[in-house]
């Protein structure tokens, strides 16, 4: 095996590329004085994507090589219990707002994605692919599969929805006059799952904790609501 | 650190097994998160607990873990370009509507209750 083949086949290159791009993203974020557009994840995704395109690399190989990082999403999600634990005394008073707001948000997310895509000429396959994008990635993939969408494209669009939340979420919430930390976190987690939660955590511990909780509840609500809304609209 | 990581993976494992055994449409790690929350509450864990210290380090670099999936978008540039308008408008529009509905509902209801 030639050295080049080994390099492209081993996880070393994809992992190193990802870490370097992320470090650069952090540096850009710091240099820009924490500008909202300079989210490390966005900078890193653009850089890695550009390198993959330039090298004409196989995206599947890259994803295989970085499986170790993706695996860590599981324990990182479990770890969100800790900020919630610190905020537990607030949880009781938020039961009703969560029980109403999260399912309502799931219906609006799924319904409006389908209707907007259709209004602009997207076919039914595209509508089914877009519908679960507010649920966190592993769930949106599974839901897209059962709903008859393209799971891999759903995964990509889900990430874009997350990055949208990391970049613009806090500013849009301020524009919408949502000020309470709890409400901001819950809203961000409901539309931008883990990536939105990472931004919420950077804003404020409470906001991050409730964003993480909302992400989990939204995954559940979307799973329950999606088949009903699709049956109604399609 | 190791004791903390063991707790995290243990809770995730129980969550994954529970989800598969019951066919509940929730991600296993989310069930693991709720489980860990219950454990922390029951034990009244403070900031010095191993799992708390391990978990505190993780979310700081949460964004790194999404980079591979995000970069995977380049595999779909063709589709994205072909349907750029419906995809773009549906994604941004629906995201924004969801944000407003959840934000306002929660703010309104928590104010009513307080």
HADDOCK unambig.tbl for C-alpha pairs under 7 A between the chains (distance, minus, plus):
assign (segid A and resid 18 and name CA) (segid B and resid 67 and name CA) 7.00 0.50 0.50
assign (segid A and resid 22 and name CA) (segid B and resid 64 and name CA) 6.27 0.50 0.50
assign (segid A and resid 41 and name CA) (segid B and resid 63 and name CA) 5.37 0.50 0.50
assign (segid A and resid 41 and name CA) (segid B and resid 64 and name CA) 6.34 0.50 0.50
assign (segid A and resid 41 and name CA) (segid B and resid 67 and name CA) 5.94 0.50 0.50
assign (segid A and resid 44 and name CA) (segid B and resid 67 and name CA) 6.47 0.50 0.50
assign (segid A and resid 45 and name CA) (segid B and resid 67 and name CA) 5.48 0.50 0.50
assign (segid A and resid 45 and name CA) (segid B and resid 70 and name CA) 5.61 0.50 0.50
assign (segid A and resid 45 and name CA) (segid B and resid 71 and name CA) 4.86 0.50 0.50
assign (segid A and resid 48 and name CA) (segid B and resid 71 and name CA) 6.01 0.50 0.50
assign (segid A and resid 49 and name CA) (segid B and resid 71 and name CA) 4.96 0.50 0.50
assign (segid A and resid 49 and name CA) (segid B and resid 74 and name CA) 5.92 0.50 0.50
assign (segid A and resid 59 and name CA) (segid B and resid 72 and name CA) 6.20 0.50 0.50
assign (segid A and resid 59 and name CA) (segid B and resid 75 and name CA) 6.25 0.50 0.50
assign (segid A and resid 63 and name CA) (segid B and resid 68 and name CA) 6.23 0.50 0.50
assign (segid A and resid 66 and name CA) (segid B and resid 68 and name CA) 6.51 0.50 0.50
assign (segid A and resid 69 and name CA) (segid B and resid 65 and name CA) 5.53 0.50 0.50
assign (segid A and resid 70 and name CA) (segid B and resid 65 and name CA) 5.65 0.50 0.50
assign (segid A and resid 72 and name CA) (segid B and resid 65 and name CA) 6.99 0.50 0.50
assign (segid A and resid 73 and name CA) (segid B and resid 65 and name CA) 6.25 0.50 0.50
assign (segid A and resid 74 and name CA) (segid B and resid 12 and name CA) 6.82 0.50 0.50
assign (segid A and resid 74 and name CA) (segid B and resid 29 and name CA) 5.30 0.50 0.50
assign (segid A and resid 75 and name CA) (segid B and resid 8 and name CA) 5.46 0.50 0.50
assign (segid A and resid 75 and name CA) (segid B and resid 9 and name CA) 5.83 0.50 0.50
assign (segid A and resid 75 and name CA) (segid B and resid 12 and name CA) 6.47 0.50 0.50
assign (segid A and resid 75 and name CA) (segid B and resid 29 and name CA) 6.95 0.50 0.50
assign (segid A and resid 76 and name CA) (segid B and resid 58 and name CA) 6.00 0.50 0.50
assign (segid A and resid 76 and name CA) (segid B and resid 59 and name CA) 6.72 0.50 0.50
assign (segid A and resid 77 and name CA) (segid B and resid 29 and name CA) 5.90 0.50 0.50
assign (segid A and resid 77 and name CA) (segid B and resid 30 and name CA) 6.57 0.50 0.50
assign (segid A and resid 77 and name CA) (segid B and resid 33 and name CA) 6.55 0.50 0.50
assign (segid A and resid 78 and name CA) (segid B and resid 8 and name CA) 6.07 0.50 0.50
assign (segid A and resid 78 and name CA) (segid B and resid 12 and name CA) 6.45 0.50 0.50
assign (segid A and resid 78 and name CA) (segid B and resid 29 and name CA) 5.59 0.50 0.50
assign (segid A and resid 78 and name CA) (segid B and resid 30 and name CA) 6.47 0.50 0.50
assign (segid A and resid 78 and name CA) (segid B and resid 32 and name CA) 5.49 0.50 0.50
assign (segid A and resid 78 and name CA) (segid B and resid 33 and name CA) 4.00 0.50 0.50
assign (segid A and resid 79 and name CA) (segid B and resid 8 and name CA) 6.53 0.50 0.50
assign (segid A and resid 79 and name CA) (segid B and resid 33 and name CA) 6.66 0.50 0.50
assign (segid A and resid 79 and name CA) (segid B and resid 55 and name CA) 4.83 0.50 0.50
assign (segid A and resid 80 and name CA) (segid B and resid 33 and name CA) 6.49 0.50 0.50
assign (segid A and resid 81 and name CA) (segid B and resid 33 and name CA) 5.10 0.50 0.50
assign (segid A and resid 81 and name CA) (segid B and resid 34 and name CA) 6.62 0.50 0.50
assign (segid A and resid 81 and name CA) (segid B and resid 36 and name CA) 6.01 0.50 0.50
assign (segid A and resid 81 and name CA) (segid B and resid 37 and name CA) 4.95 0.50 0.50
assign (segid A and resid 82 and name CA) (segid B and resid 37 and name CA) 6.89 0.50 0.50
assign (segid A and resid 82 and name CA) (segid B and resid 52 and name CA) 6.15 0.50 0.50
assign (segid A and resid 82 and name CA) (segid B and resid 55 and name CA) 6.64 0.50 0.50
assign (segid A and resid 85 and name CA) (segid B and resid 37 and name CA) 5.84 0.50 0.50
assign (segid A and resid 85 and name CA) (segid B and resid 40 and name CA) 6.61 0.50 0.50
assign (segid A and resid 85 and name CA) (segid B and resid 41 and name CA) 6.62 0.50 0.50
assign (segid A and resid 94 and name CA) (segid B and resid 110 and name CA) 6.45 0.50 0.50
assign (segid A and resid 97 and name CA) (segid B and resid 105 and name CA) 6.84 0.50 0.50
assign (segid A and resid 97 and name CA) (segid B and resid 106 and name CA) 4.75 0.50 0.50
assign (segid A and resid 97 and name CA) (segid B and resid 109 and name CA) 5.29 0.50 0.50
assign (segid A and resid 97 and name CA) (segid B and resid 110 and name CA) 6.02 0.50 0.50
assign (segid A and resid 98 and name CA) (segid B and resid 106 and name CA) 6.74 0.50 0.50
assign (segid A and resid 101 and name CA) (segid B and resid 102 and name CA) 5.05 0.50 0.50
assign (segid A and resid 101 and name CA) (segid B and resid 105 and name CA) 5.44 0.50 0.50
assign (segid A and resid 101 and name CA) (segid B and resid 106 and name CA) 5.75 0.50 0.50
assign (segid A and resid 102 and name CA) (segid B and resid 102 and name CA) 6.42 0.50 0.50
assign (segid A and resid 105 and name CA) (segid B and resid 98 and name CA) 5.24 0.50 0.50
assign (segid A and resid 105 and name CA) (segid B and resid 101 and name CA) 6.08 0.50 0.50
assign (segid A and resid 105 and name CA) (segid B and resid 102 and name CA) 5.37 0.50 0.50
assign (segid A and resid 108 and name CA) (segid B and resid 98 and name CA) 5.85 0.50 0.50
assign (segid A and resid 109 and name CA) (segid B and resid 94 and name CA) 5.41 0.50 0.50
assign (segid A and resid 109 and name CA) (segid B and resid 95 and name CA) 6.63 0.50 0.50
assign (segid A and resid 109 and name CA) (segid B and resid 98 and name CA) 5.26 0.50 0.50
assign (segid A and resid 112 and name CA) (segid B and resid 94 and name CA) 5.23 0.50 0.50
assign (segid A and resid 113 and name CA) (segid B and resid 90 and name CA) 4.88 0.50 0.50
assign (segid A and resid 113 and name CA) (segid B and resid 91 and name CA) 6.44 0.50 0.50
assign (segid A and resid 113 and name CA) (segid B and resid 94 and name CA) 5.18 0.50 0.50
assign (segid A and resid 116 and name CA) (segid B and resid 89 and name CA) 6.90 0.50 0.50
assign (segid A and resid 116 and name CA) (segid B and resid 90 and name CA) 4.90 0.50 0.50
assign (segid A and resid 117 and name CA) (segid B and resid 86 and name CA) 4.64 0.50 0.50
assign (segid A and resid 117 and name CA) (segid B and resid 87 and name CA) 6.37 0.50 0.50
assign (segid A and resid 117 and name CA) (segid B and resid 90 and name CA) 5.12 0.50 0.50
assign (segid A and resid 120 and name CA) (segid B and resid 85 and name CA) 6.94 0.50 0.50
assign (segid A and resid 120 and name CA) (segid B and resid 86 and name CA) 5.00 0.50 0.50
assign (segid A and resid 121 and name CA) (segid B and resid 86 and name CA) 6.45 0.50 0.50
assign (segid A and resid 122 and name CA) (segid B and resid 83 and name CA) 6.98 0.50 0.50
assign (segid A and resid 122 and name CA) (segid B and resid 86 and name CA) 5.52 0.50 0.50
assign (segid A and resid 138 and name CA) (segid B and resid 27 and name CA) 6.99 0.50 0.50
assign (segid A and resid 139 and name CA) (segid B and resid 27 and name CA) 6.13 0.50 0.50
assign (segid A and resid 153 and name CA) (segid B and resid 76 and name CA) 6.74 0.50 0.50
assign (segid A and resid 156 and name CA) (segid B and resid 69 and name CA) 6.82 0.50 0.50
assign (segid A and resid 156 and name CA) (segid B and resid 70 and name CA) 6.26 0.50 0.50
assign (segid A and resid 156 and name CA) (segid B and resid 72 and name CA) 6.74 0.50 0.50
assign (segid A and resid 156 and name CA) (segid B and resid 73 and name CA) 5.10 0.50 0.50
assign (segid A and resid 159 and name CA) (segid B and resid 70 and name CA) 5.72 0.50 0.50
assign (segid A and resid 161 and name CA) (segid B and resid 91 and name CA) 6.83 0.50 0.50
assign (segid A and resid 161 and name CA) (segid B and resid 95 and name CA) 6.93 0.50 0.50
assign (segid A and resid 176 and name CA) (segid B and resid 100 and name CA) 6.80 0.50 0.50
assign (segid A and resid 178 and name CA) (segid B and resid 103 and name CA) 6.15 0.50 0.50
assign (segid A and resid 178 and name CA) (segid B and resid 104 and name CA) 6.68 0.50 0.50
assign (segid A and resid 178 and name CA) (segid B and resid 107 and name CA) 6.92 0.50 0.50
assign (segid A and resid 180 and name CA) (segid B and resid 107 and name CA) 6.92 0.50 0.50
assign (segid A and resid 183 and name CA) (segid B and resid 103 and name CA) 5.41 0.50 0.50
assign (segid A and resid 183 and name CA) (segid B and resid 106 and name CA) 5.47 0.50 0.50
assign (segid A and resid 183 and name CA) (segid B and resid 107 and name CA) 5.50 0.50 0.50
assign (segid A and resid 184 and name CA) (segid B and resid 103 and name CA) 6.11 0.50 0.50
assign (segid A and resid 187 and name CA) (segid B and resid 99 and name CA) 5.26 0.50 0.50
assign (segid A and resid 187 and name CA) (segid B and resid 102 and name CA) 5.09 0.50 0.50
assign (segid A and resid 187 and name CA) (segid B and resid 103 and name CA) 4.85 0.50 0.50
assign (segid A and resid 188 and name CA) (segid B and resid 99 and name CA) 6.56 0.50 0.50
assign (segid A and resid 191 and name CA) (segid B and resid 95 and name CA) 5.88 0.50 0.50
assign (segid A and resid 191 and name CA) (segid B and resid 98 and name CA) 6.17 0.50 0.50
assign (segid A and resid 191 and name CA) (segid B and resid 99 and name CA) 6.12 0.50 0.50
assign (segid A and resid 195 and name CA) (segid B and resid 63 and name CA) 6.20 0.50 0.50
assign (segid A and resid 198 and name CA) (segid B and resid 59 and name CA) 6.68 0.50 0.50
assign (segid A and resid 198 and name CA) (segid B and resid 62 and name CA) 5.87 0.50 0.50
assign (segid A and resid 198 and name CA) (segid B and resid 63 and name CA) 6.23 0.50 0.50
assign (segid A and resid 216 and name CA) (segid B and resid 30 and name CA) 5.60 0.50 0.50
assign (segid A and resid 219 and name CA) (segid B and resid 26 and name CA) 6.31 0.50 0.50
assign (segid A and resid 220 and name CA) (segid B and resid 25 and name CA) 6.42 0.50 0.50
assign (segid A and resid 220 and name CA) (segid B and resid 26 and name CA) 5.26 0.50 0.50
assign (segid A and resid 223 and name CA) (segid B and resid 25 and name CA) 5.89 0.50 0.50
